[in-house]
Amino acid sequence: MEMARIQYSRDLKISVMRALDAGETSGQVARRFQISPKLLEKWRAEWRAKGEEAFPGAGRRPRLERSLNEQQRIAELERKIGQMAMENDFLKKVLQHFKEYHPPAVVSGAAACTSKSARRSSKKEAK
């Protein structure tokens, strides 16, 4: 035989939390409202985390209404993210181009300059 799950109203939960905030012990409140102390602790955690927005009821969470100013700010930031992503892609392509077609001039001083130097010195000697 299954027991029906009791659903407590938001008003009852808030009045219980206010009684706890007023200084009553959880044992006193649990006995007065005939509620499990474990359930009181669960409600208290939600009450501390969300305050007056706690206990929205029946699984429906209140929609967060954003002001027009916040929506504009979010849109602006999303545009900036898009621009930065495009700039990053462009710079990656430019870097790749320079790595492929423009090798560094003198890294160790050895191979990069020796071929040109050898040609110049052989031309001078030939003259």
C-alpha positions in Angstrom: 0.0 0.0 0.0 1.5 3.3 -1.1 1.1 6.4 0.9 0.2 9.6 -0.9 2.9 12.1 -1.0 1.9 15.2 1.0 2.3 18.5 -0.9 2.8 21.5 1.3 1.8 25.0 0.2 4.3 27.7 -0.4 2.6 29.8 2.3 3.0 27.1 4.9 6.7 26.6 3.9 7.3 30.3 4.2 5.6 30.6 7.6 7.6 27.6 8.8 10.8 29.3 7.7 9.8 32.6 9.3 9.1 30.8 12.6 12.6 29.3 12.4 14.1 32.7 11.6 12.2 34.1 14.7 14.2 31.9 16.9 12.1 28.8 17.4 14.0 25.5 17.4 13.5 23.1 14.5 12.1 20.5 17.0 9.4 22.9 18.2 8.5 23.9 14.6 8.4 20.3 13.4 6.1 19.3 16.3 3.8 22.4 15.8 3.4 21.9 12.1 3.7 18.1 12.2 6.6 18.0 9.7 9.6 15.9 9.6 12.8 17.6 10.9 14.7 16.2 7.9 12.2 18.0 5.6 12.6 21.2 7.6 16.4 21.0 7.0 15.7 20.6 3.3 13.4 23.6 3.2 15.8 25.6 5.3 18.6 25.0 2.8 16.4 26.1 -0.1 15.3 29.1 1.9 18.9 30.2 2.6 19.9 29.7 -1.0 17.0 31.6 -2.6 15.3 33.7 0.0 11.9 34.9 -1.0 12.1 33.2 -4.4 12.3 29.8 -2.7 9.4 27.3 -3.1 8.0 28.2 -6.5 5.6 25.3 -6.3 4.5 22.3 -8.6 7.8 22.2 -10.5 7.4 25.5 -12.1 10.3 27.8 -11.8 9.7 31.5 -12.1 11.0 32.9 -15.4 13.7 35.4 -14.9 12.6 38.5 -16.6 15.5 40.4 -18.0 15.3 44.1 -18.4 15.7 45.7 -21.9 19.0 47.1 -20.8 20.3 43.6 -19.8 19.1 42.2 -23.1 20.9 44.9 -25.0 24.1 44.3 -23.0 23.9 40.5 -23.7 23.4 41.1 -27.4 26.3 43.5 -27.5 28.6 41.0 -25.7 27.5 38.2 -28.0 28.4 40.4 -31.0 31.8 41.1 -29.5 32.4 37.4 -29.0 31.6 36.8 -32.7 34.0 39.6 -33.8 36.8 38.3 -31.6 36.3 34.8 -33.0 36.5 36.1 -36.5 39.7 38.1 -35.7 41.2 35.0 -34.1 40.5 32.9 -37.2 42.0 35.6 -39.4 45.1 35.9 -37.3 45.6 32.1 -37.3 45.5 32.1 -41.1 48.0 35.0 -41.3 50.3 33.2 -38.9 50.1 30.0 -40.9 50.8 32.0 -44.1 54.0 33.5 -42.6 55.1 30.2 -41.2 54.8 28.7 -44.7 56.1 31.4 -47.0 58.3 33.6 -44.9 60.8 31.5 -42.9 62.7 33.3 -40.1 65.8 35.2 -41.3 68.4 34.1 -38.8 67.5 31.7 -36.1 70.8 30.0 -35.3 73.0 32.0 -37.8 73.9 28.8 -39.7 72.0 27.6 -42.6 69.8 30.6 -43.4 72.7 32.9 -44.4 75.4 30.6 -45.6 74.0 29.9 -49.0 73.9 33.5 -50.0 77.2 34.3 -48.4 78.8 31.4 -50.2 77.6 32.7 -53.5 78.7 36.3 -52.9 82.2 35.2 -51.7 82.6 32.9 -54.8 81.6 35.9 -57.1 84.2 38.1 -55.4 86.9 35.5 -55.7 86.1 35.0 -59.4 86.6 38.7 -60.1 
